[in-house]
Amino acid sequence: MSGVGTDASRPTARTSPPSLAQRPWRYAAFFSTYLYQGLVAGFSLTALANHYSGRGVSASEVGLHFALAGLPWTVQPVLWGPLVDRVGPGRRRICALTAIAGSHLALCGLFLVPDAGAIGAVGLVLFAHSLAASLLDTACDRMVMDHVPPDELGRMSACMRIGFVVGTSLSAAVFAWTLSVWPFADSIALLLGLGLAATILPVVVRERPGDALFSLKRHPGLPPARASTFRRFLRRLALGLRRGAVLRILLLCFGLDFVLALFEVRFGVDLVQGQGWDAATLSRLQAGLAFVGGTAGALAIGLWSDRVGRLPALRLLLVASALAFALAGLLIAAGSLGAAAPVLVGLTNILPNLIIVAMVPALMEASRGRAGAATQFEVFMATMNLGSVAGAAASGFVGSLVPIAGVGLLVAFVFAVGAWLCDRRHFLAGKASRVGRTL
């Protein structure tokens, strides 16, 4: 961590333009950054996906839409980690500004798509957007490490999570309506307008007091950037993967998100196409549940996790989620999906959304070491993204082989296995902390 935020820097920070050295501007800038990411995610992964279901698009095609939008996030540590490391402190904001410009430019490509039904063209545009947005996310992660004091990291993590959830919920609810009544181009114009407004603060808030608004020059007095090459990254990653603890954690990260995506895509399509749900109504319900789970729920789980410990909180949430999905599978198998659908939507949306709140502190602890802690943490998160992308892409194929009730029971089984793994001694603590030293 840098010394930004210390007493010595605060008098200068108060008289300087907005910068990350000032606590209110730190929270505002990072909240706004993740609010923007949530706006795009709510549009593309909730409102637009449900809109496709309402138009009769198959689960395979909806899964492809998810996969294209999520693919760049699976290679985020390899693609952008070494680059952001190499530019060094003081210039990582330039990476963020470049990513913001690239994100907006990519979204403008949606104006070239004649209709939302051109799912392949829409997916390619969202793929390009995700390339830029994943650079923004990487740069922000590193700036948090550079500029946020250690005793504020928990609050900052909550701030960013709430920003993302608020953006996702707002976007899903708004665009569920606009996609059903407005021309596609009008919805895109609104998305761009909201996105530009959300990214004003990340653009105007400087990294350090005295920094120019736009400059590639390093701030005077900063230490030289440590070289971070792609080859060095791969070597460290390979060393870490040779440890059994890291492999178990990666399997847990991949498996949980894989089965969740399998169920979510199939369940959403089945509700709209099989049960006659209105796509806009489903989007609003999911948005409301995500908002409750990602704000008040996230805060409660964070406080509870700090009180009872990382693994007990994560383990209990996994057990609760396993029971919820087992109940969902049994009710669907018994032919009670229609009456139980609202309850199942609640159970299968709120609990999994809370798991990530309990999981992130455990993964951060597993990533601690002499060097490369942020890289290892990004590898864990990218593995979760890869699981989600793979599950979405496979949802159509698996659905042709296994009924939705069976998929629900599969989710329950994987979550139960995850809870058992978390109960193993030193799974995420002792052994994993030694693994961090290899990365």
C-alpha positions, 0 to 999 in steps of 0.5 A: 500500500502507498502512503496516500491517505496519511496525515502528511498528505491530507492538507495538500489533498484538501487544497487540490483538485479532487483526487484519490487522496481525499476519502470522499472522492475515493468512495465517490469515484470507485462507487461510480465506476462500479455503478457504470459496470452494473448499468451495462450488466443489468442491460445485457445480462438481465433485461436483454436476456429476458427480452430474448426469452420473451421473443422465443429465443432458445436457451442455447442462443441466450447462453451464447449471448451470456458467453460472448459478453463474459468471455473477456472477463475470464482472461482478465488477469492474463490480458490486462494484469501485466500491463497495469502492473508495468505502467506503475503507480501514478499512471494506472488512472490513464489505463482506466480513462482509456478503458472508459473511452473504449467502453463507450465507443464499443457501446456505440456499435449497438447503433449499427445493429438494426434490432435487438433480435440480431443476437450474434451482432449484439453479442460481438458488440458486448464482447468488445465492450467487455474487453474495455470494461475488464481493463477498467476493472483491473486498473481500479483494483490496482488503484484501490491497492495503491491508494486505499489505506488497509483499514478501509479496504472492507468498506471500500469493497462494500462500496464497490459492490453496492455500486455494482448492484445499484447499477444492475438493479436500476438498469434491469428494471428500466431496460426491461420496460424500454426494450418492450416499448421503445425502438432498440436504438432509443434504449441504447441512447439511454444506456449511453447517456446513463453510462456517460453520467456515471463515468464523470467522476472517474474521469475528473478525480485524479490519482494523486494531488498535483496530478494533471487531469490528463498526462502520461508523466509519472508523479515526481518522487514515485518509485520506479514501476516494477517490471511485470512481464507476461512470461513472469506472470505465467511462471508464477501462475504455473508455480501456484497451480502446482499446489493442491490448495490452489487447485481446490480453490479454483475448482470451487470457484469454477464449479459454483458459478458453472452450475449456477449459470446452468440453472439460471439460463434454463430457469429464466427461459422456462419461466418465460416460454414454458410458464408464460411469465412476462419477460419485463416482469421477470426482469423487474423481480430479479432486479428487486431481489438483486438490489435487496441481496446486494445492498442490505444483504451484502452489508449484513453478511459482511458484518456477520462474516467479520464476526463469525469468521470467513469459513463458517459464514461461507460454509453456512451460506453454501449449505443454505443454498444447497437446501434451497436448490434441492427444494427447487428441484424437488418442487419442479419435479413434483409439477409445482413450478407454477405456484412455487415460481416466485419463491424459487426465484427468490431462493435462487437469486438472493442466496447465491448473490450473498455467497460472493460477499462471504467468499471474497474475504476468504479468497483475499486471505488465500491470496496473501503472500510476499508478491503477486497477491492481487494477481492470484486474487484476479485469477480466482475471480477470473475462474469464477467468470470462466465457470459462469461463461462455460455454464451459460454456453453449455446450458442449452446442451445440458438442457437437452439431456437433463430436465430443469429439475435435475439441473436444480438438484445438480446445483444443490449437490455441487453446493453441498460439496463446496460446503464440505470442502470449506469444512476441511481444515486449512482449505482456505487458510493455512495452506492457501496462505503459503500458496500466495508466496509462489504467485 
